């Protein structure tokens, strides 16, 4: 499926979830559930395969997602959201829907959205420190979307809109390598 189609599907599901969350006055609990789900997806290659593998039986996907949601004690709206995505065979768009939900939520709250890539998952206190530093730098609230990129080796790559701050060890080593080639 084309990435444009995936993005449109993800955005439609995100918009629907955001509207339902607003109607039920549950934006923050749903956002917390989605943050936890995003962390689970980032940490589990098996879960990522379950979401994107078209060969896996629909019933198996539904049961697995229901078990995951029950074990994580997600709220009813998130459980129904995940069940619907599984029934409609749209789990491949789940990560995009989560990202689109947070982007829409940040826009609604007047916050900037920052994508922060790190070599390992950041702890909650590290995420709060990054959000606080971005808030001071940007002068407004910032919603942080953390992703793991093991190729970075260490450090962070922060992207807010079209601005990017690359403080990764990988980039620093590449710069050093280029500088050393110029010397020799």
C-alpha positions in Angstrom: 0.0 0.0 0.0 1.3 3.5 -0.9 2.6 5.6 2.0 0.1 8.3 1.0 -2.7 5.8 1.6 -1.2 4.7 4.9 -0.9 8.3 6.0 -4.5 9.1 5.0 -5.8 6.0 6.8 -3.7 6.8 9.9 -4.9 10.4 9.9 -8.6 9.4 9.6 -8.3 7.0 12.6 -6.4 9.6 14.6 -9.0 12.3 13.9 -11.8 9.9 14.9 -10.1 9.0 18.1 -9.3 12.6 19.0 -13.0 13.6 18.4 -14.2 10.7 20.6 -11.6 11.6 23.3 -12.8 15.2 23.3 -16.5 14.2 23.5 -15.8 11.9 26.5 -13.4 14.4 28.1 -10.6 11.8 28.1 -7.8 13.4 26.1 -5.1 13.0 28.8 -5.9 9.3 29.7 -6.1 8.4 26.0 -2.8 10.2 25.3 -1.2 8.3 28.2 -2.5 4.9 26.8 -1.2 5.8 23.4 2.2 6.8 24.8 2.4 3.4 26.6 1.3 1.6 23.4 3.9 3.5 21.3 6.6 2.4 23.8 5.5 -1.2 23.6 5.7 -1.1 19.8 9.2 0.4 20.0 10.4 -2.2 22.4 8.9 -5.3 20.7 9.9 -6.6 17.3 7.2 -9.3 17.6 4.5 -6.7 18.2 5.7 -4.7 15.2 5.6 -7.8 13.0 2.0 -8.6 14.3 0.9 -5.1 13.2 2.4 -5.1 9.7 2.4 -8.7 8.6 -0.6 -9.2 6.1 -0.3 -13.0 6.3 -1.3 -13.1 10.0 -4.9 -14.1 10.4 -7.4 -11.3 11.3 -8.7 -13.4 14.2 -5.2 -13.9 15.6 -4.5 -10.2 15.3 -7.8 -9.3 17.1 -7.1 -11.7 20.0 -3.5 -10.6 20.3 -4.4 -6.9 20.4 -7.3 -7.5 22.8 -4.9 -9.4 25.1 -2.3 -6.7 24.9 -4.9 -4.0 25.7 -6.3 -6.0 28.6 -2.8 -6.6 30.1 -1.8 -3.0 29.7 -5.2 -1.9 31.3 -6.0 0.5 28.5 -9.2 2.5 28.8 -12.3 1.4 27.0 -12.0 3.9 24.2 -8.5 2.8 23.3 -9.5 -0.9 23.6 -12.4 -0.3 21.1 -10.1 1.8 18.8 -7.6 -1.1 18.7 -10.3 -3.7 18.2 -11.7 -1.7 15.3 -8.3 -1.3 13.6 -7.7 -5.0 14.0 -11.2 -6.0 12.6 -10.7 -3.7 9.6 -7.2 -5.0 9.0 -5.7 -1.5 9.6 -3.1 -2.3 12.3 -0.4 -1.5 9.7 -1.4 2.1 10.2 -1.4 2.1 14.0 2.0 3.7 14.5 1.0 6.5 12.0 -2.4 6.9 13.7 -0.7 7.4 17.1 1.7 9.9 15.6 -1.1 11.8 13.9 -3.2 11.7 17.1 -0.3 13.4 19.0 0.3 15.9 16.2 -3.4 16.9 16.2 -3.5 17.1 20.0 -0.4 19.3 20.0 -1.9 21.6 17.4 -5.1 21.8 19.4 -3.2 22.8 22.5 -0.9 25.2 20.6 2.1 23.2 21.3 5.1 22.5 19.0 5.8 18.9 18.1 9.4 17.7 18.5 10.6 14.4 17.2 13.5 13.2 19.3 15.6 10.2 18.1 17.9 8.5 20.5 20.0 5.3 20.4 18.1 3.8 23.3 14.6 4.5 24.7 14.6 7.6 26.9 13.3 7.4 30.5 10.3 9.5 31.5 12.5 11.9 33.4 14.8 12.3 30.3 11.7 13.0 28.1 10.5 15.6 30.6 14.0 17.2 30.7 14.0 17.4 26.8 10.5 18.8 26.8 11.4 21.4 29.4 14.6 22.4 27.5 12.5 22.7 24.2 9.9 24.7 26.0 12.5 27.2 27.2 14.1 27.4 23.7 10.9 27.7 21.8 8.9 29.8 24.3 5.9 27.5 24.1 4.8 24.0 25.2 6.3 21.1 23.3 4.9 17.7 22.7 7.8 15.2 22.4 7.6 12.2 20.1 10.4 9.9 21.1 11.8 7.3 18.6 14.7 4.9 18.9 17.3 4.8 16.2 20.1 2.4 17.2 22.3 3.7 14.3 22.9 6.9 16.3 25.2 5.2 18.8 24.5 7.9 21.4 23.2 11.5 21.7 20.0 12.9 20.3 18.6 14.2 17.1 15.8 16.7 17.7 13.5 17.9 14.9 10.9 20.6 15.4 9.2 21.4 12.1 11.9 22.1 9.6 14.6 22.7 12.2 16.9 19.9 13.2 19.5 19.7 15.9 21.8 16.8 15.5 23.8 16.0 18.6 24.3 12.3 17.8 27.6 10.5 18.3 27.2 9.1 14.8 27.3 12.6 13.2 30.1 13.7 15.4 32.2 10.7 14.3 31.4 11.4 10.7 32.5 15.0 11.1 35.7 13.8 12.8 36.4 11.3 10.0 35.9 14.0 7.3 38.3 16.3 9.2 40.9 13.6 9.6 40.7 12.9 5.8 41.4 16.6 5.2 44.5 16.5 7.4 46.1 13.4 5.9 
